[in-house]
Structure formats: structure tokens, C-alpha cells
Amino acid sequence: MDSIFHEKQPSGNMDDSGFFSIQVISNALRVWGLELLLFNSREYQSLMINPVNEKAFICNYKEHWFTIRKLGQQWFNLNSLLTGPELISDTYLALFLAQLQQEGYSIFVIRGNLPECEAEQILGIMRVHQQQRPRLIGEEEAQTSAGCVSFCSQGFWFV
């Protein structure tokens, strides 16, 4: 009887919209040997690590999560509310993170060896330049070039 009662109770770790708590995300990342540290925690700040030397961040505000990740030698804002990835320069990364904190975001540093992906392999051998910043979804869509690969259709050109 207790198991039926618990199955019908809402969980604080996830909801019907697909929102997951930080505990669920942290446990999922542990499967890959990754850990999360709160960016503005005393523990992390005492390490005095330049954010550029990290590999990825997970950001949360009002039940919306997104990632900032280094692919190759370049940083990308992978916010799903944007029409595509946003290139972030090394110089701007710390300012961007500070801006997010000012706006009330919780920022977590992902520590450990991230699994390789195709984008990491490609961007490890070439850099991209962003011709046009992505817009928030719902804003006027950016013009795209016909026949361009998906990364180019987001305003990126390989060099």
C-alpha cells in the first residue's frame, strides 16, 4: 500500500514539463564520472581557476537549464531558447557568467572528462566564426544560406 501511495505523489526531482532537479542532474553526470561544483561556492572560488580553463557549465534559472560548453578551443552557449549555438569568446566568457549570476542564474561547473562528441572532434581541428548572433526563439529568424551544413545554417562558417 505504501508503494502505491508513493507512486502517486508528485516528485520534487522532476515534473511533467521535463524539469529535473540539480540532484537528478548530478546523479546522471556521476554515471559518466563527472561532478558538479557550484560556481560561486567558496570551495570552487578558493581554487581560483580561470573559467576559460574549464570544459562546461550548467546554468539554471526558474526551471530552465542550459549548457555553456567548450568544443575544440571555442566556447558555445547552447541555450535551447536561442535559434542556434552562440559563440562566446574566451574574453567574454567570464563577463557572460557574471552577467548570468547578476540575473539570478545558478551556475555549476562540470568537472571531469566529458564524453567525446562529433562537434568536439570537428572543432578540435578547425575554428568557426559566427556571422550572426542567434536570436531568441520567436524573434525574427535569421536568414540562412541554401545548401549549407547545419552548423553554417546557424550563422557559423568554418575557417
Secondary structure by P-SEA (a helix, b strand, c coil): caaaaaaacccccccccccccaaaaaaaaaaacccccccccaaaaaaccccccccbbbbbcccbbbbbccccccccccccccccbbbbcccaaaaaaaaaaaabbbbbbbbccccccaaaaaaacbbbbbccccccccccccccccccccccccccccc
